[in-house]
Amino acid sequence: MKILIIGSGGREHALGWKIKQSPLVSKIYFAPGNPGTKQIGKNVSIEVTNIQRLLKFAKGKKIDLTVVGPETPLVLGISDVFRKEKQKIFGPSRKASQIEGSKTFSKQLMRKYKIPTAEYFSFNNFSEANKYLQHAKYPQVIKADGLSLGKGVAICKNRKDAEKFLKQLMVDKIFGGSGEKIIIEECLYGQEISFMVITDGKDFLSFLPSQDHKRLNENNQGPNTGGMGAYTPVPFLDKKLIKQIEKEIIIPTIKAMAKEGCLYQGILYPGLILTKEGPKVLEYNCRFGDPETQPLMMSLESDLIEIILAQQKGNLKNKKLIFKKGFSIGVVLASAGYPEEYKKGDQIIGLGKVNDKDVQIFHAGTKEVDKKIITNGGRVLSITAKSITLDETIKKAYQYIGKKGVYFKGMQYRKDIGKNGLIFGDKYD
C-alpha cells in the first residue's frame, strides 16, 4: 500500500513511524512533512490547506489511503472532497469535524443529548459578553469558538483578567475569525485526561488514556500552549472509570452525531476532566492529539493500518487494540519565546546521541539547512521513551535532554512530564 500522511508535526512523524512498521505498507508520502519524516518516507511540498493539490497528488501517485493529521484540513472538508473522488481517506467529514471546529456546535450537542460538560453561555457580541462578566462568579473559562491551536482558552480568575482576554478575542482578534463567537463557562476542577477512540460511526475501539501538559511551566503554571508533553497510560484511570467514560461520553457522542446527520468516522478525542460528579467533556477534537500521539504510538502493539482499514470497511467490532506493557512519555522541547513570538534558526545538537530503540525523537518545528537541522517552530521536538514502570520511563526520556544529549539555544521544556502519574502509583492494570 501507498500511504499519504497530511501534516508536518510531531504527531505526523509518530504516525508515519508506526505506519511504516506495517507489512502492508510499501511507501509513505508526507505533505509537507519535516526533516524527521524525510527519514521514513518522501516529503512533498504541499500545504495541508491546499486540498485540490493534495487530491491531485493522491490520484497521480495512486495513493491507497490518506491519513489526515491536523484538524484544519478536516474542518475545511478534505474528507468530503477525497471521498467524492473515490479516494480512501481517514478522517471525519466537514460536517462531523464541527465537533472541534465550533465550540458552540459541540456545547449545543452535549446539552441536547445530556453528555456531561460544564454549564455555559454563548456570545457573538462583545458588549453582551462583557456585560455578563460584570456579574459572573469567578473563576470563569473563556473559549474562542473556532480553531486556535489549543491556545484560545483562558481560565480567568477575576473580572479584570476576563475582560482583558475577551477583548483580545473579540476586539483585537488575536485568533482572527475564531474569536468572533465565544463561550463562557463554569470552571471545573479535577484531573484532565485525553481519551481517544477510533470509530466507524457505529462501533469504536479505545486507545490507552493519556495525560497532556498544556501549561508552559512546571506545576501547570504559565500560559497555555499546544501541549508540552504527555504520557500514557494514566495510573489513576482504572477499567471501571474507562467503562464509565465509554458509556456516558463516547457512545452517546457517536449516537448523537449520527442522529444529527453527522455520521462520525475517524478519531474522536474528547478532552475530559474527572470531577467529583464524574467525567465531563472540556472539548472535543476530531483527530489524534499532539503531543499525545507520540507516546501512544510507542505503546501501540497493533498494526495501525490494519485497524484503519477495518474502520474504513465498518468492521471495527471484529478488531481489538493491543498495547505493549508499561508506559510511554513524550517531552516537548520548545523554542525560546514560545508560545508567544519565538526564535527560529538555532542549530539542534545531539540528535545522533540517542541509540536506544525504546527512545524516539519525533520532529515538529524543524528544518534542514546545509545538512544541519535547525529550529523552525514553537514546539521543535518530542523526546519520547518507553519502559516498564512510569518512573523508569521518565528517567529514560530526560537522560537525553540537555547539553549531554539533545540541545539547542534557548530551549524550553517542562521537567515534570509524567510526574503527576507517580502520585497515584507506578504501575497500570
Stockholm file with secondary structure:
# STOCKHOLM 1.0

chainA/1-429         MKILIIGSGGREHALGWKIKQSPLVSKIYFAPGNPGTKQIGKNVSIEVTNIQRLLKFAKGKKIDLTVVGPETPLVLGISDVFRKEKQKIFGPSRKASQIEGSKTFSKQLMRKYKIPTAEYFSFNNFSEANKYLQHAKYPQVIKADGLSLGKGVAICKNRKDAEKFLKQLMVDKIFGGSGEKIIIEECLYGQEISFMVITDGKDFLSFLPSQDHKRLNENNQGPNTGGMGAYTPVPFLDKKLIKQIEKEIIIPTIKAMAKEGCLYQGILYPGLILTKEGPKVLEYNCRFGDPETQPLMMSLESDLIEIILAQQKGNLKNKKLIFKKGFSIGVVLASAGYPEEYKKGDQIIGLGKVNDKDVQIFHAGTKEVDKKIITNGGRVLSITAKSITLDETIKKAYQYIGKKGVYFKGMQYRKDIGKNGLIFGDKYD
#=GR chainA/1-429 SS CEEEEEECSHHHHHHHHHHTTCTTCSEEEEEECCTTGGGTSEECCCCTTCHHHHHHHHHHTTCSEEEECSHHHHHHTHHHHHHHTTCCEESCCHHHHHHHHCHHHHHHHHHHTTCCBCCEEEESCHHHHHHHHHSCCSSEEEEESSCCTTCSEEEESSHHHHHHHHHHHHTSCTTGGGGSSEEEEECCCSEEEECCEEESSSCEEECCCBEECCEEEGGGEEEECSCSEEEESCTTCCHHHHHHHIIIIIHHHHHHHHHTTCCCCEEEEEEEEEETTEEEEEEEESSCCTTTHHHHHHHBCSCHHHHHHHHHTTCGGGCCCCBCSSEEEEEEEECTTTTSSCCCCCBCBCGGGCCCTTEEEEESSEEEETTEEEECSSEEEEEEEEESSHHHHHHHHHTTBSTTSBBCTTCBCCSCTTHHHHTTCSCCC
#=GC SS_cons         CEEEEEECSHHHHHHHHHHTTCTTCSEEEEEECCTTGGGTSEECCCCTTCHHHHHHHHHHTTCSEEEECSHHHHHHTHHHHHHHTTCCEESCCHHHHHHHHCHHHHHHHHHHTTCCBCCEEEESCHHHHHHHHHSCCSSEEEEESSCCTTCSEEEESSHHHHHHHHHHHHTSCTTGGGGSSEEEEECCCSEEEECCEEESSSCEEECCCBEECCEEEGGGEEEECSCSEEEESCTTCCHHHHHHHIIIIIHHHHHHHHHTTCCCCEEEEEEEEEETTEEEEEEEESSCCTTTHHHHHHHBCSCHHHHHHHHHTTCGGGCCCCBCSSEEEEEEEECTTTTSSCCCCCBCBCGGGCCCTTEEEEESSEEEETTEEEECSSEEEEEEEEESSHHHHHHHHHTTBSTTSBBCTTCBCCSCTTHHHHTTCSCCC
//
